[in-house]
């Protein structure tokens, strides 16, 4: 959270199952903080819970394993929005 607020990246990839803090909590914090709410978040997790991820503000929810090409296609959609599936 601190790094996202400080550096304001073009996008964040977020795993849901992380040690120490739940990814759902991080996603909620990112989307409710005025400094980070506009940063696109892509959830990448072994959990298949797309509906929850999107309802909490993720722009995409991908279930592992994913390929480099899948991730790059998703990131490309941020640059060229008409490519959104």
KOLGU-248414 format. One line per field, with one value per atom (N, C-alpha, C): x, y, z. Coordinates in Angstrom, 2 decimals, always signed. Atoms other than C-alpha are relative to their C-alpha. Layout:
X	c(X ...)
Y	c(Y ...)
Z	c(Z ...)
This chain:
X	c(+0.82 +0.00 +0.87 -0.87 +2.75 +0.68 -0.69 +4.66 -0.98 +0.99 +1.49 -0.38 +0.33 +0.62 +1.15 -1.17 +4.15 +0.36 -0.48 +5.01 -1.10 +1.16 +1.52 +0.30 -0.34 +2.31 -1.13 +1.00 +0.50 -1.02 +0.88 -0.99 +0.63 -0.45 -0.74 -0.51 +0.44 -0.80 -0.06 +0.23 -2.16 -0.41 +0.39 -2.24 -0.96 +0.95 -5.09 +0.54 -0.55 -3.32 +1.44 -1.33 -0.37 +0.23 -0.29 +1.41 -0.18 +0.10 +0.57 -1.27 +1.19 -2.29 -0.78 +0.88 -5.24 -0.06 +0.05 -5.24 -1.32 +1.30 -8.97 +0.06 -0.15 -8.10 +0.84 -0.87 -5.32 -0.78 +0.79 -7.65 -0.99 +0.94 -10.24 +0.72 -0.75 -7.62 +0.44 -0.42 -6.27 -1.15 +1.13 -9.73 -0.74 +0.66 -10.84 +0.92 -0.96 -7.68 +0.03 +0.00 -7.88 +1.29 -1.28 -4.17 +0.13 -0.21 -4.53 -1.26 +1.26 -8.17 -0.07 +0.03 -7.51 +1.07 -1.02 -4.61 -0.69 +0.60 -5.78 +0.64 -0.48 -5.50 -0.41 +0.23 -5.16 +0.27 -0.17 -5.76 +0.46 -0.52 -3.78 +0.10 +0.07 -4.59 -0.36 +0.47 -5.17 -1.48 +1.42 -8.59 -0.82 +0.87 -11.32 -1.20 +1.08 -13.41 -0.05 +0.00 -13.62 -1.05 +1.09 -16.98 +0.36 -0.38 -15.69 +1.11 -1.11 -12.46 -0.48 +0.50 -14.28 -0.93 +0.91 -16.92 +0.76 -0.82 -14.13 +0.85 -0.69 -12.66 +1.14 -1.05 -10.14 -0.48 +0.40 -10.09 +0.03 -0.07 -9.25 +0.30 -0.25 -9.14 +0.42 -0.56 -6.93 +0.31 -0.25 -6.66 +1.30 -1.28 -3.19 -0.23 -1.18 -1.39 -0.40 +0.21 -1.27 +1.32 -1.22 +1.18 +0.42 -0.51 +3.33 -0.85 +0.81 +1.27 -1.36 +1.29 -1.99 +0.15 -0.22 -0.57 +0.30 -0.33 +0.90 -1.22 +1.24 -2.43 -0.87 +0.79 -4.19 +0.61 -0.67 -1.60 -0.13 +0.15 -1.83 -1.37 +1.35 -5.57 -0.03 -0.07 -4.61 +0.55 -0.62 -2.59 -0.90 +0.89 -5.02 -1.37 +1.27 -8.51 -0.92 +0.90 -10.26 +0.31 -0.34 -8.46 -0.67 +0.64 -10.47 -0.95 +0.82 -12.16 -1.41)
Y	c(-1.19 +0.00 +1.25 -1.17 +2.41 +0.28 -0.17 +1.81 +0.44 -0.39 +2.08 +1.47 -1.40 +5.41 +0.94 -0.84 +6.73 +0.06 +0.07 +5.56 +0.06 -0.03 +5.41 -0.73 +0.77 +2.58 +0.03 +0.06 +2.17 -1.10 +1.12 -1.09 -0.77 +0.86 -3.49 -1.41 +1.39 -7.29 -0.43 +0.32 -8.73 -1.45 +1.36 -12.27 +0.11 -0.04 -13.03 -0.73 +0.78 -15.66 +0.43 -0.49 -13.87 -0.19 +0.10 -14.32 +1.35 -1.23 -11.77 +0.78 -0.81 -9.91 -0.56 +0.53 -11.08 +0.92 -0.78 -9.95 +0.74 -0.69 -9.09 +1.32 -1.23 -6.57 +1.04 -0.91 -5.08 +0.62 -0.51 -4.78 +1.06 -0.97 -3.03 +1.30 -1.20 -0.65 +0.80 -0.70 +0.15 +0.78 -0.61 +0.95 +1.04 -1.01 +3.07 +1.15 -1.06 +5.14 +0.99 -0.98 +8.40 +0.02 -0.02 +8.09 -1.16 +1.21 +4.61 -0.51 +0.57 +4.15 -0.07 +0.02 +4.88 -0.88 +0.91 +2.44 -1.31 +1.28 -0.60 -1.16 +1.16 -3.82 -1.26 +1.29 -7.23 -1.07 +1.08 -10.10 -1.24 +1.25 -13.26 -0.96 +0.85 -16.10 -1.44 +1.38 -19.83 -0.10 +0.00 -18.94 +0.44 -0.34 -18.89 +0.77 -0.83 -15.99 +1.33 -1.15 -13.62 +1.03 -0.94 -12.11 +0.89 -0.79 -11.01 +0.99 -0.89 -9.59 +1.20 -1.10 -7.55 +0.91 -0.83 -6.39 +0.91 -0.82 -5.08 +1.02 -1.03 -3.05 -0.44 +0.46 -5.24 +0.18 -0.12 -4.63 -1.35 +1.35 -8.28 -0.96 +1.04 -11.52 -1.23 +1.13 -14.33 -1.12 +1.16 -17.84 -0.67 +0.65 -19.37 -1.45 -0.63 -20.73 +0.86 -0.84 -17.96 +0.09 -0.13 -17.43 +1.47 -1.35 -14.42 +0.72 -0.60 -13.84 +0.47 -0.41 -13.75 +1.29 -1.20 -11.17 +1.19 -1.10 -9.09 +0.48 -0.40 -9.12 +0.86 -0.77 -7.87 +1.38 -1.28 -5.15 +0.87 -0.74 -4.15 +0.67 -0.58 -3.53 +1.30 -1.25 -0.81 +1.12 -0.99 +0.93 +0.30 -0.14 +0.32 -0.54 +0.48 +0.14 -0.72 +0.68 -0.96 -1.49 +1.43 -4.32 -0.77 +0.67 -5.08 -1.05 +1.14 -8.44 +0.12)
Z	c(+0.00 +0.00 +0.00 -0.08 +0.90 -1.34 +1.28 -2.34 -1.09 +1.02 -4.47 +0.15 -0.23 -2.87 -0.35 +0.26 -3.22 -1.48 +1.37 -6.73 -1.06 +0.91 -8.30 -1.31 +1.20 -10.74 -1.03 +1.07 -14.06 +0.25 -0.35 -12.74 +1.16 -1.10 -9.81 -0.29 +0.00 -9.98 +1.45 -1.41 -6.77 +0.15 -0.37 -5.43 +1.18 -1.10 -3.06 +1.23 -1.11 -0.94 +0.25 -0.33 +0.63 +1.49 -1.43 +3.93 +0.68 -0.80 +6.58 -0.19 +0.23 +4.92 -1.18 +1.01 +2.89 -1.22 +1.23 -0.75 -0.18 +0.09 -0.51 +0.77 -0.80 +2.22 -0.74 +0.75 +0.10 -1.16 +1.12 -2.90 +0.49 -0.57 -0.74 +0.37 -0.38 +0.64 -1.23 +1.22 -2.83 -0.63 +0.69 -4.14 +0.85 -0.85 -1.16 +0.38 -0.30 -0.76 -1.17 +1.09 -2.78 -0.82 +0.71 -3.69 -0.98 +0.80 -5.22 -0.70 +0.51 -6.20 -1.52 +1.46 -9.89 -0.64 +0.52 -10.22 -0.37 +0.39 -12.23 +0.77 -0.73 -10.22 -0.76 +0.64 -11.85 +1.06 -0.96 -9.44 -0.74 +0.55 -10.18 +1.17 -1.17 -7.83 -0.37 +0.18 -7.46 +0.35 -0.36 -6.02 -1.21 +1.13 -8.65 +0.54 -0.55 -7.37 -0.76 +0.89 -10.33 +0.40 -0.32 -9.33 +1.19 -1.17 -5.92 -0.36 +0.38 -7.37 -0.80 +0.82 -9.98 +0.79 -0.80 -7.50 +0.97 -0.90 -5.24 -0.75 +0.76 -8.11 -0.89 +0.91 -9.92 -1.44 +1.40 -13.67 -0.70 +0.55 -14.34 +1.13 -0.98 -12.39 -0.77 +0.71 -13.64 +0.98 -0.85 -12.23 -0.45 +0.28 -11.99 -0.40 +0.59 -13.81 -1.20 +1.18 -16.38 -0.75 +0.81 -19.20 -0.06 +0.22 -19.86 -1.04 +1.06 -23.01 +0.53 -0.59 -21.02 +0.78 -0.79 -18.64 -0.90 +0.91 -21.45 -0.78 +0.68 -23.32 +0.90 -0.95 -20.20 +0.23 -0.18 -19.63 -1.26 +1.26 -23.31 -0.05 -0.01 -22.79 +0.80 -0.75 -20.31 -0.87 +0.88 -23.01 -1.19 +1.15 -25.87 +0.41 -0.57 -24.28 -0.98 +0.93 -27.50 -0.13 +0.03 -27.12 +1.15 -1.14 -23.95 -0.54 +0.46 -24.35 +0.47)
